Amino acid sequence: MNNRELAKKLIDRIPESRLPYVISYLQGASVPDEIPNADTRQAFAELERGGGYKFSGTTEDLFAVLMED
């Protein structure tokens, strides 16, 4: 028996009162892994080459800096 068959068999044994928790988990688990878009991949590459801007501080400070631009 493969994992998918085992999972289907186990779902049949879960009490109705617990199914909402299982459904919520399965919905999250069924989302495919996200692949970063081209802009994000480009930003990662820029940081790997030593470029870009690294910020250390609070979120409030970051937004203050962003609003100055």
PAVO-25399 format. One record per atom (N, C-alpha, C): x negated, y, z negated. Coordinates in steps of 0.1 Angstrom, whole numbers, padded with zeros to 4 digits, always signed. Each point is the difference from the previous one (the first is absolute). Layout:
XYZ...
This chain:
-0008-0012+0000+0008+0012+0000-0009+0012+0000+0003+0010+0009-0008+0012+0001+0005+0010-0010-0007+0011-0002+0004+0010-0009+0013+0007+0002+0004+0002+0013+0013+0006+0004+0011-0010-0005-0001-0012+0003+0010-0010-0004+0001-0001-0015-0011+0000-0007+0000+0000-0015+0007+0013-0005-0003+0011+0006+0006+0013-0005+0016-0001+0002+0004-0005+0011+0014-0001+0003+0007-0009-0010-0007-0011-0003+0006-0010-0009+0001+0006-0015-0011+0008-0003+0000+0006-0014+0011+0011-0001+0002+0007+0011+0011+0011+0000+0013-0006-0004+0003-0012+0005+0013-0006-0002+0001-0004-0015-0010+0000-0008+0000-0004-0014+0001+0012-0009-0002+0012+0006+0000+0012-0008+0014+0004-0004+0002+0003-0013+0014+0004-0004+0004+0013+0006+0013+0001+0003+0005+0012+0007-0004+0013-0007+0000+0000-0013-0003+0012-0008-0015+0005+0002-0009-0009+0005-0013+0004+0002-0003+0003+0015+0009-0003+0009-0003+0002+0014-0003+0014+0004+0006+0011-0006-0003+0013+0003-0015+0003-0001-0006-0005-0011-0015+0002-0002-0008-0007+0011+0004-0012+0004-0007-0008+0010+0002+0007+0013+0012+0005+0003+0002+0007+0013-0008+0013+0001-0001+0007-0011-0008+0012+0000-0015-0003+0002-0005-0010-0006-0014-0004+0002-0002-0004+0015+0009-0009+0005-0001-0004+0014+0000+0011+0010+0009+0010-0003+0000+0011+0009-0013+0007+0001-0006+0002-0011-0014+0006-0001-0010-0008+0007+0001-0013-0003-0011-0009+0006+0002-0002+0015+0012+0002+0005+0002-0002+0014-0004+0011+0009-0004+0011-0006-0005+0012+0008-0014-0004+0006-0002+0001+0013-0013-0003+0005-0011+0010-0005-0012-0005-0001-0011+0009-0004+0000+0012+0010-0002+0012-0006+0000+0012+0008-0014+0002+0006-0001+0004+0012-0012+0003+0007-0001+0015+0001-0011+0006-0005-0001+0015+0000+0001+0005+0014+0006+0012+0002+0002+0006+0013-0014+0006+0004+0000+0005+0012-0013+0004+0006-0006+0012-0008+0008+0009-0005-0005+0011-0007-0006-0005-0013+0006-0009-0007-0006-0006-0012-0013-0007+0002+0000-0008+0011-0012-0007+0003-0012+0009+0003+0004+0011+0007-0010+0010+0003-0006+0007-0012+0009+0003-0010-0004+0006-0012-0009-0009-0008+0003-0013+0000-0008-0010-0007-0014+0000+0006-0001+0000+0013-0012-0001+0007-0009+0013-0003+0007+0011-0001-0007+0013-0003-0006-0001-0014+0007-0006-0009-0006-0001-0014-0011-0010+0000+0001-0011+0008-0011-0010+0000-0013+0006+0006+0002+0010+0009-0012+0007+0006-0005+0011-0009+0006+0001-0012-0005+0011-0009+0007+0013+0001+0009+0001+0009+0007+0013+0002+0013+0000-0009+0008+0010+0004+0013+0001-0007-0002+0008-0013+0010+0000-0008+0000+0008-0013+0005-0009-0011-0008-0003-0010+0004-0008-0011+0004+0010-0011+0011-0003-0006+0005+0009-0011+0001-0007-0013-0005+0006-0010+0002-0006-0013+0006+0011-0009+0012-0003-0006+0007+0009-0008+0014-0005-0001+0008+0009-0006+0014-0004-0002+0008+0002+0013+0012-0006+0000+0009+0001+0012+0004+0015+0002+0002+0007-0011+0004+0014+0000-0012+0008+0007-0012-0003-0004-0012+0007+0006-0001-0003+0015+0003-0012+0004-0001-0004+0014+0010+0008+0008+0013+0000-0005+0010+0008+0007-0003+0015+0001-0006+0005-0010-0004+0014+0000-0011+0002+0011-0009-0009+0001-0010+0002+0011+0006-0002+0013+0009-0009+0002+0007-0002+0013+0008+0012+0004+0006+0007-0010+0009+0011+0003-0008+0012+0004-0013+0001-0004-0009+0011+0004-0003+0000+0014+0000-0012+0007-0004-0001+0014+0011+0006+0009
